[in-house]
Amino acid sequence: SKFFALVNAFTKAKNLELLENLKKWFDFKFEIVYFYNVYGPRQICEGDMATVIGIFENSYKKNTKLPVVLPGTQTRRFTHIMDTVETCYYAWKENKCRHYSISNKKSLSILKVAHFFKKGVKLLPKRKGERYASALTNMSLSNKVFKRFGKVDLGLYIKEFIKNNWLLTKKNIYNLTFSCIPTWPGDYCEEVIPDPIPNSEVKLFSADGT
């Protein structure tokens, strides 16, 4: 709701002020990294804290329409978890007490992302306090924000997801389940074909298809 969005923004601002004061008073060292719509393996797919991509993936697996809040033209900068973690590590390694942001150069509408999944869309009523764009932060409390951009392309990530899950949309004929989604070279997942299919087997496959 709009109220909780305001509370969230207020507490973030006050926490930033506290960190800046601790730096002045006690020479406290810290790094701040601003995230933008993070997605990827082990993301939350259900509930209030679910990511947009997680919700879409969950709907795809259930073979249901993808929920999109009206108007659907609101844009986001979807950033893969690996790019996000890489920036966090970079900030820690540099140890310069700076503000960073990690996002994607591409700003995509929610409807366009939903269409990547090649499924039907269920439009939901507008929500109060809904953001219509992801604005990149340039300054924070007179501190320059150093911008970094991710390398993982969301469209390719979704294509890989569909390739590894398309059987789930065929009325679960084979009752396939996946323990995770391989999205990064070198990642491996288990493909499990449980009962009632006889002679259940386990196969290993990676994001690069090996």
Phi, psi and omega in degrees: 000168180296323181298312182291330176295320178293318178298318179298313180296320181296312182294324177298314181298316180293323177295322177296318178299318179299316179298318179296321178292320177298326177294319180290316186283319188234012182056039181290131182262136178200162173233140178242130179235123178268126181263154177226105173045065182288141177217167177142188183307141177066019175290160178282127185250350180222152177096181184295333183263009182293145176280160178301312181295322178298318178297316180295318179297318181296318178294321179298315181296326180275358180059042177241166180294149181277126182282128180231124179284131178300145007274351180091347180271355178298140187250153178218155176255092185285127186236127182291147182301325181294321176294323180294313179297321179299320179291321177299318179295318179300315180298316179296317182293320180293320175055051183248009179055055184244169173255130179235158169229144175234121181211188175250146180294331181277132175251115186246144176284155179298321179296320180296319179296318179300322180292336175302329183279352178056042178234168176291159183240137175250114183279131180253155180300154177300151179246141176295137178081007180296130177279139182258355177199156175259101181273128179286136180281129178260321180226149176218111182051050179067009176261134176290137176261119181276117185274133172233147184237140182286162182254337184284128181270127183297320180300317179291323177300315181292322177301317179294321178298314180297318180300325183270355185228007187296331180295335181294338181273353181268052178058026178053041182305319183261004177052045182283143171227149180237133180284337176194177180245118179284117183234359184226133179310129180101344177285140177234147180226160177263131173257114187247128175248095185277182174301153014273008179287127181295157176053055179304143181228159178239128179239148175252136176214156184242175181295334181268008174088002181271000000 
